[in-house]
């Protein structure tokens, strides 16, 4: 099966969020709103995922769940940072945190799918 999606780019984009959130924690500012980040339909992968092509993805329901959970956790960190709760936001980026686990789970699942479709 060939899917028209660059899994390496999608994995990289979602892995980069930790770095982006660190910058928000440092500056207290973001180009994104919490609502925008929480909505998993806004990112390029989300737009593709909910398209007819995306719905053909193996383990579709699991990927949708993991992707939504990732965006919810990223939004929580962003909200803390924008409210000035910098320490709490930083704690949410540490290894083992809900955000870290959500990132790992999504990236690992996408990596598994990538090996089966490429």
C-alpha positions as YAML, in Angstrom:
chain: A
units: angstrom
residues:
- id: 1
  name: UNK
  ca: [0.00, 0.00, 0.00]
- id: 2
  name: UNK
  ca: [1.33, 3.43, -0.88]
- id: 3
  name: UNK
  ca: [0.12, 6.43, 1.09]
- id: 4
  name: UNK
  ca: [0.90, 9.92, -0.10]
- id: 5
  name: UNK
  ca: [2.37, 11.25, 3.09]
- id: 6
  name: UNK
  ca: [5.90, 11.91, 4.29]
- id: 7
  name: UNK
  ca: [6.04, 10.04, 7.59]
- id: 8
  name: UNK
  ca: [9.51, 11.37, 8.39]
- id: 9
  name: UNK
  ca: [8.24, 14.95, 8.06]
- id: 10
  name: UNK
  ca: [5.12, 14.24, 10.17]
- id: 11
  name: UNK
  ca: [7.19, 12.59, 12.89]
- id: 12
  name: UNK
  ca: [9.69, 15.47, 12.82]
- id: 13
  name: UNK
  ca: [6.93, 18.10, 13.00]
- id: 14
  name: UNK
  ca: [5.35, 16.53, 16.05]
- id: 15
  name: UNK
  ca: [8.68, 15.88, 17.75]
- id: 16
  name: UNK
  ca: [9.61, 19.57, 17.30]
- id: 17
  name: UNK
  ca: [6.73, 20.71, 19.50]
- id: 18
  name: UNK
  ca: [8.82, 20.23, 22.63]
- id: 19
  name: UNK
  ca: [11.32, 22.77, 21.28]
- id: 20
  name: UNK
  ca: [8.53, 25.16, 20.24]
- id: 21
  name: UNK
  ca: [6.90, 24.94, 23.67]
- id: 22
  name: UNK
  ca: [10.25, 25.59, 25.37]
- id: 23
  name: UNK
  ca: [10.49, 28.81, 23.37]
- id: 24
  name: UNK
  ca: [7.01, 29.84, 24.53]
- id: 25
  name: UNK
  ca: [8.00, 29.11, 28.14]
- id: 26
  name: UNK
  ca: [11.08, 31.30, 27.72]
- id: 27
  name: UNK
  ca: [9.27, 34.18, 26.02]
- id: 28
  name: UNK
  ca: [5.74, 33.93, 27.38]
- id: 29
  name: UNK
  ca: [4.47, 34.44, 23.82]
- id: 30
  name: UNK
  ca: [3.18, 32.18, 21.07]
- id: 31
  name: UNK
  ca: [2.06, 32.60, 17.49]
- id: 32
  name: UNK
  ca: [-0.57, 29.92, 18.20]
- id: 33
  name: UNK
  ca: [-3.61, 30.03, 20.44]
- id: 34
  name: UNK
  ca: [-4.41, 27.25, 22.88]
- id: 35
  name: UNK
  ca: [-7.60, 26.45, 20.95]
- id: 36
  name: UNK
  ca: [-5.67, 26.22, 17.68]
- id: 37
  name: UNK
  ca: [-3.11, 23.81, 19.16]
- id: 38
  name: UNK
  ca: [-5.80, 21.71, 20.86]
- id: 39
  name: UNK
  ca: [-7.60, 21.15, 17.54]
- id: 40
  name: UNK
  ca: [-5.84, 18.23, 15.86]
- id: 41
  name: UNK
  ca: [-7.42, 19.16, 12.53]
- id: 42
  name: UNK
  ca: [-5.23, 22.27, 12.09]
- id: 43
  name: UNK
  ca: [-1.80, 20.76, 11.54]
- id: 44
  name: UNK
  ca: [-0.82, 19.41, 8.12]
- id: 45
  name: UNK
  ca: [-1.00, 15.83, 9.36]
- id: 46
  name: UNK
  ca: [-4.42, 16.42, 10.91]
- id: 47
  name: UNK
  ca: [-5.76, 17.84, 7.66]
- id: 48
  name: UNK
  ca: [-4.48, 14.78, 5.82]
- id: 49
  name: UNK
  ca: [-5.55, 12.33, 8.54]
- id: 50
  name: UNK
  ca: [-9.20, 13.36, 8.31]
- id: 51
  name: UNK
  ca: [-9.19, 13.28, 4.49]
- id: 52
  name: UNK
  ca: [-10.28, 10.25, 2.45]
- id: 53
  name: UNK
  ca: [-6.60, 9.33, 1.93]
- id: 54
  name: UNK
  ca: [-5.88, 9.59, 5.65]
- id: 55
  name: UNK
  ca: [-8.80, 7.37, 6.54]
- id: 56
  name: UNK
  ca: [-7.08, 4.54, 4.67]
- id: 57
  name: UNK
  ca: [-4.18, 4.63, 7.14]
- id: 58
  name: UNK
  ca: [-3.57, 1.32, 8.95]
- id: 59
  name: UNK
  ca: [-4.71, 1.49, 12.59]
- id: 60
  name: UNK
  ca: [-6.63, 4.68, 11.74]
- id: 61
  name: UNK
  ca: [-8.66, 4.86, 14.96]
- id: 62
  name: UNK
  ca: [-5.59, 4.42, 17.12]
- id: 63
  name: UNK
  ca: [-3.67, 7.10, 15.22]
- id: 64
  name: UNK
  ca: [-6.60, 9.53, 15.50]
- id: 65
  name: UNK
  ca: [-6.76, 8.92, 19.25]
- id: 66
  name: UNK
  ca: [-3.00, 9.32, 19.75]
- id: 67
  name: UNK
  ca: [-2.87, 12.41, 17.54]
- id: 68
  name: UNK
  ca: [-5.75, 14.10, 19.38]
- id: 69
  name: UNK
  ca: [-4.21, 13.24, 22.75]
- id: 70
  name: UNK
  ca: [-0.88, 14.74, 21.63]
- id: 71
  name: UNK
  ca: [-2.60, 18.01, 20.67]
- id: 72
  name: UNK
  ca: [-4.52, 18.12, 23.96]
- id: 73
  name: UNK
  ca: [-1.31, 17.70, 25.97]
- id: 74
  name: UNK
  ca: [0.55, 20.29, 23.87]
- id: 75
  name: UNK
  ca: [-2.33, 22.71, 24.43]
- id: 76
  name: UNK
  ca: [-2.15, 22.16, 28.20]
- id: 77
  name: UNK
  ca: [1.56, 23.05, 28.23]
- id: 78
  name: UNK
  ca: [0.94, 26.07, 26.01]
- id: 79
  name: UNK
  ca: [-1.87, 27.27, 28.25]
- id: 80
  name: UNK
  ca: [0.31, 27.03, 31.37]
- id: 81
  name: UNK
  ca: [3.11, 28.94, 29.65]
- id: 82
  name: UNK
  ca: [0.82, 31.69, 28.36]
- id: 83
  name: UNK
  ca: [-0.68, 32.09, 31.82]
- id: 84
  name: UNK
  ca: [2.80, 32.66, 33.24]
- id: 85
  name: UNK
  ca: [3.06, 29.29, 34.97]
- id: 86
  name: UNK
  ca: [6.51, 28.72, 33.52]
- id: 87
  name: UNK
  ca: [7.74, 26.19, 36.10]
- id: 88
  name: UNK
  ca: [4.64, 24.00, 35.73]
- id: 89
  name: UNK
  ca: [4.86, 24.23, 31.94]
- id: 90
  name: UNK
  ca: [8.54, 23.21, 32.05]
- id: 91
  name: UNK
  ca: [7.67, 20.26, 34.26]
- id: 92
  name: UNK
  ca: [5.19, 19.12, 31.62]
- id: 93
  name: UNK
  ca: [8.01, 18.81, 29.08]
- id: 94
  name: UNK
  ca: [10.13, 16.45, 31.18]
- id: 95
  name: UNK
  ca: [10.61, 12.81, 30.34]
- id: 96
  name: UNK
  ca: [7.68, 10.76, 31.60]
- id: 97
  name: UNK
  ca: [5.24, 13.67, 31.64]
- id: 98
  name: UNK
  ca: [1.85, 13.31, 29.91]
- id: 99
  name: UNK
  ca: [3.10, 15.49, 27.03]
- id: 100
  name: UNK
  ca: [6.28, 13.45, 26.69]
- id: 101
  name: UNK
  ca: [4.32, 10.18, 26.75]
- id: 102
  name: UNK
  ca: [1.79, 11.47, 24.21]
- id: 103
  name: UNK
  ca: [4.62, 12.52, 21.89]
- id: 104
  name: UNK
  ca: [6.41, 9.19, 22.24]
- id: 105
  name: UNK
  ca: [3.22, 7.17, 21.70]
- id: 106
  name: UNK
  ca: [2.28, 9.09, 18.56]
- id: 107
  name: UNK
  ca: [5.78, 9.07, 17.07]
- id: 108
  name: UNK
  ca: [6.24, 5.35, 17.80]
- id: 109
  name: UNK
  ca: [2.91, 4.45, 16.21]
- id: 110
  name: UNK
  ca: [3.67, 6.51, 13.13]
- id: 111
  name: UNK
  ca: [7.08, 4.87, 12.91]
- id: 112
  name: UNK
  ca: [5.50, 1.41, 13.01]
- id: 113
  name: UNK
  ca: [3.01, 2.32, 10.31]
- id: 114
  name: UNK
  ca: [5.75, 3.85, 8.17]
- id: 115
  name: UNK
  ca: [7.64, 0.54, 8.12]
- id: 116
  name: UNK
  ca: [4.53, -1.37, 7.01]
- id: 117
  name: UNK
  ca: [3.46, 0.99, 4.19]
- id: 118
  name: UNK
  ca: [6.78, 2.01, 2.65]
...
